[in-house]
Amino acid sequence: MRSSVKIAKQLGCKTACEIGVYQGDHALEMIRELGLKKIYLIDPYEVFDEPSSAMGKSETFPDNEGIARDRLEKYKNQCVWIKSRSDVAIIPQVDFIYIDGSHEYENVKADLERYYSLAKKIIGGHDYYWKPGVKKAVDEFCASRNLKLNTRKPDWWICK
């Protein structure tokens, strides 16, 4: 179990949002481990040009969407699918927000600014140690607001 999910479990999180669902592995972990009542799943499932991405353009994103939907079918009543970029998606406040969409600095920075106020208990994400844009955006965001940043590979998180 990822470190941020362990903390979210300790905090009693029952609603969540994941930005960047990919094939649904982490969403499934969150649903199972946290016993989520509702999870908002934001992913445009479109090919994008991201130089730091580990995902090659040869992947077909509709296939990933199908894999994710199949994987989460058992939990369809808890899932709210938002097939959109995170900069235009609309969600209500939730206990836990997990950011693992674009890894580019400007996009991570925008996600933090847009979604921080929507997280009631914890906001976190993935790839802090491996993606320079993620690390820079998270470090700057925390420093500018005097927030305590927690990290443990592969996650970062901020408790409220």
Secondary structure as GFF3:
##gff-version 3
##sequence-region A 1 160
A	DSSP	alpha_helix	3	10	.	.	.	ID=ss1
A	DSSP	beta_strand	15	19	.	.	.	ID=ss2
A	DSSP	alpha_helix	25	34	.	.	.	ID=ss3
A	DSSP	beta_strand	38	42	.	.	.	ID=ss4
A	DSSP	alpha_helix	61	71	.	.	.	ID=ss5
A	DSSP	three_ten_helix	73	75	.	.	.	ID=ss6
A	DSSP	beta_strand	79	82	.	.	.	ID=ss7
A	DSSP	beta_strand	94	99	.	.	.	ID=ss8
A	DSSP	alpha_helix	105	115	.	.	.	ID=ss9
A	DSSP	three_ten_helix	116	118	.	.	.	ID=ss10
A	DSSP	beta_strand	119	126	.	.	.	ID=ss11
A	DSSP	alpha_helix	132	145	.	.	.	ID=ss12
A	DSSP	beta_strand	150	152	.	.	.	ID=ss13
A	DSSP	beta_strand	155	159	.	.	.	ID=ss14
###
